[in-house]
Amino acid sequence: MNFQTDCADLVKMVSKSEEWPAFEFLLEEVDKCRRSFETFSLTHIPRTKNTKADKQARRARDQPYDVYYVNFVPPISLPESV
């Protein structure tokens, strides 16, 4: 499984978790998920190549509730930020 992100720090954190002790608990959770895949990679891509996911994440952060999309594409767009 190849996951792509426009967050270069996230790629660094996952590949060298010992260098990010403040995120130890979260990185342990990532590692548990990582082991559930036969193969796993996390690669950095430019934000310009990730615009749909970036917009979706920005809109979700503006919501007054938690938003989760796991194996699911929302049927409608989240409201635009004002």
Biopython code that builds the backbone (N, CA, C, O; Angstrom):
import numpy as np
from Bio.PDB.StructureBuilder import StructureBuilder

atoms = [
    (1, "MET", "N", (0.849, -1.154, 0.000)),
    (1, "MET", "CA", (0.000, 0.000, 0.000)),
    (1, "MET", "C", (0.899, 1.222, 0.000)),
    (1, "MET", "O", (1.839, 1.305, 0.791)),
    (2, "ASN", "N", (0.622, 2.151, -0.865)),
    (2, "ASN", "CA", (1.372, 3.392, -0.917)),
    (2, "ASN", "C", (0.454, 4.536, -0.528)),
    (2, "ASN", "O", (-0.557, 4.788, -1.184)),
    (3, "PHE", "N", (0.811, 5.218, 0.532)),
    (3, "PHE", "CA", (0.090, 6.411, 0.957)),
    (3, "PHE", "C", (0.915, 7.610, 0.525)),
    (3, "PHE", "O", (2.145, 7.585, 0.575)),
    (4, "GLN", "N", (0.230, 8.654, 0.101)),
    (4, "GLN", "CA", (0.925, 9.867, -0.334)),
    (4, "GLN", "C", (0.422, 11.040, 0.496)),
    (4, "GLN", "O", (-0.758, 11.118, 0.837)),
    (5, "THR", "N", (1.335, 11.949, 0.814)),
    (5, "THR", "CA", (0.995, 13.121, 1.603)),
    (5, "THR", "C", (1.792, 14.317, 1.118)),
    (5, "THR", "O", (2.891, 14.174, 0.582)),
    (6, "ASP", "N", (1.224, 15.496, 1.313)),
    (6, "ASP", "CA", (1.977, 16.706, 0.982)),
    (6, "ASP", "C", (2.672, 17.267, 2.224)),
    (6, "ASP", "O", (3.188, 18.384, 2.198)),
    (7, "CYS", "N", (2.684, 16.499, 3.297)),
    (7, "CYS", "CA", (3.345, 16.907, 4.545)),
    (7, "CYS", "C", (4.696, 16.193, 4.667)),
    (7, "CYS", "O", (4.768, 15.029, 5.061)),
    (8, "ALA", "N", (5.747, 16.910, 4.324)),
    (8, "ALA", "CA", (7.090, 16.322, 4.372)),
    (8, "ALA", "C", (7.469, 15.887, 5.794)),
    (8, "ALA", "O", (8.153, 14.880, 5.976)),
    (9, "ASP", "N", (7.025, 16.649, 6.795)),
    (9, "ASP", "CA", (7.336, 16.276, 8.179)),
    (9, "ASP", "C", (6.707, 14.939, 8.549)),
    (9, "ASP", "O", (7.313, 14.157, 9.282)),
    (10, "LEU", "N", (5.514, 14.668, 8.061)),
    (10, "LEU", "CA", (4.876, 13.390, 8.366)),
    (10, "LEU", "C", (5.705, 12.229, 7.828)),
    (10, "LEU", "O", (5.864, 11.214, 8.506)),
    (11, "VAL", "N", (6.228, 12.368, 6.627)),
    (11, "VAL", "CA", (7.070, 11.323, 6.044)),
    (11, "VAL", "C", (8.302, 11.111, 6.922)),
    (11, "VAL", "O", (8.693, 9.975, 7.188)),
    (12, "LYS", "N", (8.911, 12.212, 7.372)),
    (12, "LYS", "CA", (10.085, 12.110, 8.247)),
    (12, "LYS", "C", (9.722, 11.455, 9.578)),
    (12, "LYS", "O", (10.470, 10.624, 10.094)),
    (13, "MET", "N", (8.576, 11.832, 10.124)),
    (13, "MET", "CA", (8.149, 11.294, 11.419)),
    (13, "MET", "C", (7.936, 9.787, 11.355)),
    (13, "MET", "O", (8.344, 9.055, 12.258)),
    (14, "VAL", "N", (7.299, 9.330, 10.287)),
    (14, "VAL", "CA", (7.007, 7.903, 10.163)),
    (14, "VAL", "C", (8.279, 7.106, 9.887)),
    (14, "VAL", "O", (8.422, 5.980, 10.364)),
    (15, "SER", "N", (9.197, 7.681, 9.125)),
    (15, "SER", "CA", (10.411, 6.934, 8.790)),
    (15, "SER", "C", (11.453, 6.950, 9.913)),
    (15, "SER", "O", (12.261, 6.027, 10.014)),
    (16, "LYS", "N", (11.443, 7.985, 10.753)),
    (16, "LYS", "CA", (12.410, 8.082, 11.861)),
    (16, "LYS", "C", (11.690, 8.523, 13.126)),
    (16, "LYS", "O", (11.959, 9.592, 13.672)),
    (17, "SER", "N", (10.767, 7.678, 13.582)),
    (17, "SER", "CA", (9.918, 8.043, 14.711)),
    (17, "SER", "C", (10.701, 8.345, 15.993)),
    (17, "SER", "O", (10.249, 9.139, 16.818)),
    (18, "GLU", "N", (11.861, 7.723, 16.167)),
    (18, "GLU", "CA", (12.652, 7.953, 17.380)),
    (18, "GLU", "C", (13.132, 9.400, 17.483)),
    (18, "GLU", "O", (13.486, 9.856, 18.571)),
    (19, "GLU", "N", (13.148, 10.118, 16.375)),
    (19, "GLU", "CA", (13.581, 11.517, 16.383)),
    (19, "GLU", "C", (12.433, 12.476, 16.729)),
    (19, "GLU", "O", (12.635, 13.690, 16.782)),
    (20, "TRP", "N", (11.235, 11.938, 16.964)),
    (20, "TRP", "CA", (10.054, 12.755, 17.245)),
    (20, "TRP", "C", (9.385, 12.266, 18.530)),
    (20, "TRP", "O", (8.239, 11.821, 18.478)),
    (21, "PRO", "N", (10.059, 12.334, 19.678)),
    (21, "PRO", "CA", (9.510, 11.771, 20.913)),
    (21, "PRO", "C", (8.183, 12.394, 21.352)),
    (21, "PRO", "O", (7.387, 11.729, 22.015)),
    (22, "ALA", "N", (7.936, 13.629, 21.004)),
    (22, "ALA", "CA", (6.679, 14.269, 21.406)),
    (22, "ALA", "C", (5.474, 13.604, 20.756)),
    (22, "ALA", "O", (4.354, 13.735, 21.249)),
    (23, "PHE", "N", (5.691, 12.898, 19.662)),
    (23, "PHE", "CA", (4.599, 12.246, 18.932)),
    (23, "PHE", "C", (4.628, 10.729, 19.090)),
    (23, "PHE", "O", (4.029, 10.004, 18.296)),
    (24, "GLU", "N", (5.323, 10.259, 20.108)),
    (24, "GLU", "CA", (5.530, 8.824, 20.279)),
    (24, "GLU", "C", (4.217, 8.029, 20.258)),
    (24, "GLU", "O", (4.110, 7.028, 19.550)),
    (25, "PHE", "N", (3.227, 8.473, 21.029)),
    (25, "PHE", "CA", (1.968, 7.732, 21.103)),
    (25, "PHE", "C", (1.307, 7.638, 19.729)),
    (25, "PHE", "O", (0.880, 6.557, 19.323)),
    (26, "LEU", "N", (1.219, 8.750, 19.018)),
    (26, "LEU", "CA", (0.582, 8.748, 17.696)),
    (26, "LEU", "C", (1.370, 7.909, 16.697)),
    (26, "LEU", "O", (0.785, 7.193, 15.884)),
    (27, "LEU", "N", (2.672, 7.996, 16.757)),
    (27, "LEU", "CA", (3.500, 7.233, 15.826)),
    (27, "LEU", "C", (3.442, 5.736, 16.108)),
    (27, "LEU", "O", (3.601, 4.927, 15.194)),
    (28, "GLU", "N", (3.217, 5.363, 17.360)),
    (28, "GLU", "CA", (3.007, 3.945, 17.676)),
    (28, "GLU", "C", (1.722, 3.448, 17.017)),
    (28, "GLU", "O", (1.671, 2.323, 16.521)),
    (29, "GLU", "N", (0.691, 4.280, 17.013)),
    (29, "GLU", "CA", (-0.573, 3.918, 16.355)),
    (29, "GLU", "C", (-0.374, 3.776, 14.841)),
    (29, "GLU", "O", (-0.917, 2.863, 14.220)),
    (30, "VAL", "N", (0.397, 4.676, 14.265)),
    (30, "VAL", "CA", (0.703, 4.587, 12.833)),
    (30, "VAL", "C", (1.443, 3.284, 12.558)),
    (30, "VAL", "O", (1.159, 2.599, 11.575)),
    (31, "ASP", "N", (2.383, 2.946, 13.420)),
    (31, "ASP", "CA", (3.155, 1.714, 13.225)),
    (31, "ASP", "C", (2.263, 0.476, 13.308)),
    (31, "ASP", "O", (2.450, -0.470, 12.542)),
    (32, "LYS", "N", (1.305, 0.470, 14.222)),
    (32, "LYS", "CA", (0.361, -0.654, 14.307)),
    (32, "LYS", "C", (-0.411, -0.800, 12.997)),
    (32, "LYS", "O", (-0.560, -1.906, 12.479)),
    (33, "CYS", "N", (-0.892, 0.301, 12.475)),
    (33, "CYS", "CA", (-1.629, 0.266, 11.208)),
    (33, "CYS", "C", (-0.714, -0.172, 10.063)),
    (33, "CYS", "O", (-1.105, -0.958, 9.200)),
    (34, "ARG", "N", (0.487, 0.343, 10.076)),
    (34, "ARG", "CA", (1.479, 0.030, 9.043)),
    (34, "ARG", "C", (1.727, -1.471, 8.935)),
    (34, "ARG", "O", (1.845, -2.012, 7.836)),
    (35, "ARG", "N", (1.805, -2.139, 10.090)),
    (35, "ARG", "CA", (2.081, -3.576, 10.109)),
    (35, "ARG", "C", (0.924, -4.411, 9.569)),
    (35, "ARG", "O", (1.111, -5.587, 9.257)),
    (36, "SER", "N", (-0.248, -3.835, 9.457)),
    (36, "SER", "CA", (-1.393, -4.586, 8.943)),
    (36, "SER", "C", (-1.356, -4.730, 7.421)),
    (36, "SER", "O", (-2.158, -5.466, 6.847)),
    (37, "PHE", "N", (-0.440, -4.037, 6.774)),
    (37, "PHE", "CA", (-0.284, -4.142, 5.327)),
    (37, "PHE", "C", (0.900, -5.030, 4.984)),
    (37, "PHE", "O", (1.924, -5.023, 5.667)),
    (38, "GLU", "N", (0.742, -5.787, 3.923)),
    (38, "GLU", "CA", (1.845, -6.632, 3.470)),
    (38, "GLU", "C", (3.047, -5.774, 3.082)),
    (38, "GLU", "O", (4.185, -6.080, 3.439)),
    (39, "THR", "N", (2.781, -4.708, 2.355)),
    (39, "THR", "CA", (3.810, -3.714, 2.036)),
    (39, "THR", "C", (3.239, -2.345, 2.360)),
    (39, "THR", "O", (2.031, -2.126, 2.265)),
    (40, "PHE", "N", (4.106, -1.435, 2.741)),
    (40, "PHE", "CA", (3.667, -0.100, 3.155)),
    (40, "PHE", "C", (4.712, 0.907, 2.733)),
    (40, "PHE", "O", (5.910, 0.689, 2.916)),
    (41, "SER", "N", (4.255, 2.011, 2.168)),
    (41, "SER", "CA", (5.162, 3.127, 1.918)),
    (41, "SER", "C", (4.379, 4.428, 2.081)),
    (41, "SER", "O", (3.177, 4.496, 1.825)),
    (42, "LEU", "N", (5.091, 5.436, 2.509)),
    (42, "LEU", "CA", (4.529, 6.771, 2.661)),
    (42, "LEU", "C", (5.454, 7.704, 1.906)),
    (42, "LEU", "O", (6.634, 7.817, 2.237)),
    (43, "THR", "N", (4.930, 8.364, 0.907)),
    (43, "THR", "CA", (5.773, 9.223, 0.084)),
    (43, "THR", "C", (5.234, 10.652, 0.061)),
    (43, "THR", "O", (4.036, 10.899, 0.196)),
    (44, "HIS", "N", (6.161, 11.563, -0.114)),
    (44, "HIS", "CA", (5.813, 12.980, -0.194)),
    (44, "HIS", "C", (5.499, 13.342, -1.641)),
    (44, "HIS", "O", (6.221, 12.964, -2.564)),
    (45, "ILE", "N", (4.409, 14.081, -1.818)),
    (45, "ILE", "CA", (4.073, 14.634, -3.135)),
    (45, "ILE", "C", (3.807, 16.122, -2.955)),
    (45, "ILE", "O", (3.424, 16.551, -1.867)),
    (46, "PRO", "N", (4.003, 16.909, -3.994)),
    (46, "PRO", "CA", (3.742, 18.349, -3.872)),
    (46, "PRO", "C", (2.255, 18.608, -3.626)),
    (46, "PRO", "O", (1.398, 17.870, -4.111)),
    (47, "ARG", "N", (1.966, 19.652, -2.876)),
    (47, "ARG", "CA", (0.568, 19.998, -2.601)),
    (47, "ARG", "C", (-0.193, 20.231, -3.902)),
    (47, "ARG", "O", (-1.393, 19.963, -3.968)),
    (48, "THR", "N", (0.477, 20.720, -4.924)),
    (48, "THR", "CA", (-0.194, 20.961, -6.210)),
    (48, "THR", "C", (-0.688, 19.670, -6.850)),
    (48, "THR", "O", (-1.564, 19.703, -7.714)),
    (49, "LYS", "N", (-0.138, 18.538, -6.436)),
    (49, "LYS", "CA", (-0.578, 17.225, -6.942)),
    (49, "LYS", "C", (-1.574, 16.565, -5.982)),
    (49, "LYS", "O", (-2.002, 15.431, -6.194)),
    (50, "ASN", "N", (-1.931, 17.296, -4.926)),
    (50, "ASN", "CA", (-2.783, 16.732, -3.885)),
    (50, "ASN", "C", (-3.916, 17.702, -3.525)),
    (50, "ASN", "O", (-4.376, 17.720, -2.383)),
    (51, "THR", "N", (-4.358, 18.493, -4.478)),
    (51, "THR", "CA", (-5.290, 19.585, -4.179)),
    (51, "THR", "C", (-6.647, 19.108, -3.678)),
    (51, "THR", "O", (-7.216, 19.729, -2.780)),
    (52, "LYS", "N", (-7.178, 18.026, -4.230)),
    (52, "LYS", "CA", (-8.495, 17.563, -3.773)),
    (52, "LYS", "C", (-8.455, 17.124, -2.316)),
    (52, "LYS", "O", (-9.330, 17.491, -1.532)),
    (53, "ALA", "N", (-7.452, 16.347, -1.951)),
    (53, "ALA", "CA", (-7.336, 15.899, -0.560)),
    (53, "ALA", "C", (-7.063, 17.083, 0.364)),
    (53, "ALA", "O", (-7.580, 17.127, 1.481)),
    (54, "ASP", "N", (-6.262, 18.038, -0.087)),
    (54, "ASP", "CA", (-5.951, 19.216, 0.717)),
    (54, "ASP", "C", (-7.212, 20.033, 0.985)),
    (54, "ASP", "O", (-7.449, 20.460, 2.115)),
    (55, "LYS", "N", (-8.011, 20.250, -0.042)),
    (55, "LYS", "CA", (-9.269, 21.003, 0.128)),
    (55, "LYS", "C", (-10.206, 20.278, 1.081)),
    (55, "LYS", "O", (-10.819, 20.902, 1.948)),
    (56, "GLN", "N", (-10.318, 18.974, 0.927)),
    (56, "GLN", "CA", (-11.205, 18.191, 1.776)),
    (56, "GLN", "C", (-10.752, 18.272, 3.239)),
    (56, "GLN", "O", (-11.580, 18.415, 4.138)),
    (57, "ALA", "N", (-9.465, 18.183, 3.472)),
    (57, "ALA", "CA", (-8.943, 18.264, 4.839)),
    (57, "ALA", "C", (-9.175, 19.648, 5.436)),
    (57, "ALA", "O", (-9.556, 19.768, 6.601)),
    (58, "ARG", "N", (-8.949, 20.683, 4.648)),
    (58, "ARG", "CA", (-9.171, 22.053, 5.149)),
    (58, "ARG", "C", (-10.637, 22.276, 5.506)),
    (58, "ARG", "O", (-10.943, 22.880, 6.534)),
    (59, "ARG", "N", (-11.524, 21.799, 4.675)),
    (59, "ARG", "CA", (-12.956, 21.950, 4.961)),
    (59, "ARG", "C", (-13.351, 21.147, 6.191)),
    (59, "ARG", "O", (-14.152, 21.615, 7.001)),
    (60, "ALA", "N", (-12.811, 19.964, 6.340)),
    (60, "ALA", "CA", (-13.152, 19.129, 7.497)),
    (60, "ALA", "C", (-12.701, 19.788, 8.793)),
    (60, "ALA", "O", (-13.403, 19.716, 9.802)),
    (61, "ARG", "N", (-11.532, 20.434, 8.774)),
    (61, "ARG", "CA", (-11.031, 21.099, 9.986)),
    (61, "ARG", "C", (-11.943, 22.232, 10.436)),
    (61, "ARG", "O", (-11.976, 22.571, 11.619)),
    (62, "ASP", "N", (-12.687, 22.822, 9.492)),
    (62, "ASP", "CA", (-13.571, 23.936, 9.821)),
    (62, "ASP", "C", (-14.920, 23.491, 10.380)),
    (62, "ASP", "O", (-15.722, 24.327, 10.795)),
    (63, "GLN", "N", (-15.174, 22.203, 10.395)),
    (63, "GLN", "CA", (-16.459, 21.689, 10.882)),
    (63, "GLN", "C", (-16.463, 21.615, 12.403)),
    (63, "GLN", "O", (-15.424, 21.382, 13.020)),
    (64, "PRO", "N", (-17.636, 21.814, 13.010)),
    (64, "PRO", "CA", (-17.723, 21.763, 14.478)),
    (64, "PRO", "C", (-17.771, 20.340, 15.029)),
    (64, "PRO", "O", (-18.003, 20.150, 16.223)),
    (65, "TYR", "N", (-17.558, 19.351, 14.187)),
    (65, "TYR", "CA", (-17.599, 17.952, 14.596)),
    (65, "TYR", "C", (-16.487, 17.205, 13.873)),
    (65, "TYR", "O", (-15.931, 17.711, 12.898)),
    (66, "ASP", "N", (-16.164, 16.019, 14.339)),
    (66, "ASP", "CA", (-15.132, 15.216, 13.689)),
    (66, "ASP", "C", (-15.663, 14.679, 12.363)),
    (66, "ASP", "O", (-16.827, 14.293, 12.260)),
    (67, "VAL", "N", (-14.803, 14.660, 11.358)),
    (67, "VAL", "CA", (-15.168, 14.160, 10.035)),
    (67, "VAL", "C", (-14.199, 13.042, 9.683)),
    (67, "VAL", "O", (-12.984, 13.230, 9.733)),
    (68, "TYR", "N", (-14.735, 11.874, 9.325)),
    (68, "TYR", "CA", (-13.911, 10.730, 8.967)),
    (68, "TYR", "C", (-14.338, 10.200, 7.614)),
    (68, "TYR", "O", (-15.531, 10.043, 7.357)),
    (69, "TYR", "N", (-13.385, 9.924, 6.752)),
    (69, "TYR", "CA", (-13.646, 9.275, 5.471)),
    (69, "TYR", "C", (-12.685, 8.111, 5.359)),
    (69, "TYR", "O", (-11.524, 8.292, 4.991)),
    (70, "VAL", "N", (-13.155, 6.932, 5.668)),
    (70, "VAL", "CA", (-12.339, 5.737, 5.571)),
    (70, "VAL", "C", (-12.965, 4.866, 4.497)),
    (70, "VAL", "O", (-14.090, 4.387, 4.644)),
    (71, "ASN", "N", (-12.220, 4.667, 3.408)),
    (71, "ASN", "CA", (-12.743, 3.908, 2.264)),
    (71, "ASN", "C", (-14.071, 4.477, 1.781)),
    (71, "ASN", "O", (-14.973, 3.729, 1.405)),
    (72, "PHE", "N", (-14.186, 5.797, 1.792)),
    (72, "PHE", "CA", (-15.447, 6.429, 1.460)),
    (72, "PHE", "C", (-15.166, 7.812, 0.892)),
    (72, "PHE", "O", (-14.351, 8.565, 1.425)),
    (73, "VAL", "N", (-15.839, 8.126, -0.175)),
    (73, "VAL", "CA", (-15.767, 9.467, -0.738)),
    (73, "VAL", "C", (-17.089, 10.134, -0.416)),
    (73, "VAL", "O", (-18.142, 9.576, -0.724)),
    (74, "PRO", "N", (-17.070, 11.317, 0.196)),
    (74, "PRO", "CA", (-18.333, 11.943, 0.581)),
    (74, "PRO", "C", (-19.216, 12.199, -0.647)),
    (74, "PRO", "O", (-18.717, 12.609, -1.695)),
    (75, "PRO", "N", (-20.522, 11.960, -0.518)),
    (75, "PRO", "CA", (-21.412, 12.144, -1.664)),
    (75, "PRO", "C", (-21.580, 13.609, -2.035)),
    (75, "PRO", "O", (-21.901, 13.921, -3.182)),
    (76, "ILE", "N", (-21.368, 14.514, -1.080)),
    (76, "ILE", "CA", (-21.467, 15.939, -1.355)),
    (76, "ILE", "C", (-20.250, 16.617, -0.757)),
    (76, "ILE", "O", (-19.610, 16.091, 0.153)),
    (77, "SER", "N", (-19.946, 17.777, -1.276)),
    (77, "SER", "CA", (-18.810, 18.516, -0.744)),
    (77, "SER", "C", (-19.154, 19.099, 0.607)),
    (77, "SER", "O", (-20.308, 19.433, 0.874)),
    (78, "LEU", "N", (-18.156, 19.219, 1.454)),
    (78, "LEU", "CA", (-18.338, 19.919, 2.708)),
    (78, "LEU", "C", (-18.532, 21.391, 2.385)),
    (78, "LEU", "O", (-18.047, 21.857, 1.354)),
    (79, "PRO", "N", (-19.225, 22.135, 3.232)),
    (79, "PRO", "CA", (-19.427, 23.561, 2.964)),
    (79, "PRO", "C", (-18.100, 24.304, 2.851)),
    (79, "PRO", "O", (-17.128, 23.984, 3.536)),
    (80, "GLU", "N", (-18.083, 25.286, 1.985)),
    (80, "GLU", "CA", (-16.893, 26.114, 1.824)),
    (80, "GLU", "C", (-16.660, 26.905, 3.104)),
    (80, "GLU", "O", (-17.614, 27.279, 3.787)),
    (81, "SER", "N", (-15.404, 27.160, 3.429)),
    (81, "SER", "CA", (-15.074, 28.016, 4.576)),
    (81, "SER", "C", (-15.409, 29.436, 4.212)),
    (81, "SER", "O", (-15.269, 29.855, 3.063)),
    (82, "VAL", "N", (-15.850, 30.165, 5.201)),
    (82, "VAL", "CA", (-16.193, 31.574, 4.966)),
    (82, "VAL", "C", (-15.045, 32.439, 5.367)),
    (82, "VAL", "O", (-15.123, 33.662, 5.251)),
]
sb = StructureBuilder()
sb.init_structure("model")
sb.init_model(0)
sb.init_chain("A")
sb.init_seg("    ")
for serial, (resi, resn, name, xyz) in enumerate(atoms, 1):
    if name == "N":
        sb.init_residue(resn, " ", resi, " ")
    sb.init_atom(name, np.array(xyz, "f"), 0.0, 1.0, " ", f" {name:<3s}", serial, name[0])
structure = sb.get_structure()
